[in-house]
Amino acid sequence: MFVLRPLILIPAWAFYSLGAHGHRIPRAFEHSAVIQSAFWCLSGVLASAYVLNQIFDIESDRLNGKGLFLTRHVFRARSMLLIAIVCFAGASLLYSNTHHIQRIPLTAALLLALVYSLPPLRLCARPWFDLASNAIGYGGLAYVIGAGALSNDVMPVVLAAVPWVLLVAGTFLHTTILDVDGDAAAGKHTTTVLIGERRSALLSLGFGAAAFVLTIGPRLHGGHVDRWAAAVTGGSLLVFAWAYFRLAHARALPLAERYAIRARASSYAVQVPTILVAISAAWKDPTFLILVLPLVAFAHVYNHARFGVSYPG
């Protein structure tokens, strides 16, 4: 179960839930089977992608202290590949039960998941493409797939997803800041390896500001503002700003102190937006907590017992 990296699924689940609950129609309960089929179909696609990513990122994961199932020889690559195939097969079985509006973004999610890790394209090791694929996959496609269960009008759904795409882009940059040393040593050319930590943090701040402006923009024209979206993007913007100034200040400090500040600042810049998005999804659908809270607790206990590490952390 934990080799699927389920905690990384939580943001995708949250955006899916926000999309589904952002477009209410009469007798929505009649669509519950469609909502659940697409939910687990998306989960299967992403889980298979995460497993493939661990197989092809084994060297950078070893240097960054990640991917412990392979780097500590719990599983062989052959076993991981079998797990990925099983997840993909499960997602394929559920595909036919989804709404026709959801099938295009679900197919796009599958293709994006494959080219993200697999050569020759391997977008995760290409500057800017790694950023775009994560932002579109998490904040865009997951939201659109969720909304597609209850809406036949795609364009408003796509526009509503734009702030989330920008928010995920800002968050993702800090994950590459955390891994920049191992990625560079392994020859993995991420966006941060290309432009550096400070510029990545500044770009993250720009994405966060744009996401916040778009969420409050309708108010300028007398329209409706999603207060939860504004709170999430506003809170994330503050964290991105704090992380940028911490990283900029750390440039003049000794190497050990700089690394410690980077780890703390970028970790918060990843964790806080994720938590805020999850809280927003849970507020609109409290059953979200029934899935997420036990998963986080079990993941923490498991990783501490199995690997002696604090996770999430």
Salt bridges, closest charged atoms under 4 A:
GLU30 OE2 - ARG27 NH1 3.21
ASP57 OD1 - ARG122 NH2 2.48
ASP57 OD2 - LYS188 NZ 2.65
GLU59 OE2 - ARG62 NH2 2.53
ASP179 OD2 - LYS66 NZ 2.61
ASP181 OD2 - ARG262 NH2 2.57
GLU197 OE2 - ARG262 NH1 2.88
ASP226 OD2 - LYS284 NZ 2.99
ASP285 OD2 - HIS21 NE2 3.65
